[in-house]
């Protein structure tokens, strides 16, 4: 019985990861724009999922999107979302045909080294 539950977890994780990788590849040629993180955290779903909401502008129009990424362990979600701080900048890919369609690729993001982020949390003067 327990093996079946873990097998279910593994299959769902693998499928969600596969779909994200396919979408990342399919949106590689989409234009990029700088957006802003609205919120980040763990989704309410049963499976560990990071959920980041963001806003971006294209042709004087304001658009909103959600970036979701599946994880196998719940603590991995918490660690991942620490990199998406509300009001910080994020690179967004959007469809030139329909700017409401967007995607966040971790490959497009420029982030400070992990040690710099942790040091900053310990010393607020920096």
Beta strands, then each sheet from edge to edge (+ up, - down):
strand 1: 31-42
strand 2: 49-58
strand 3: 61-70
strand 4: 89-94
strand 5: 102-103
sheet 1: 3+ 2- 1+ 4- 5+
end
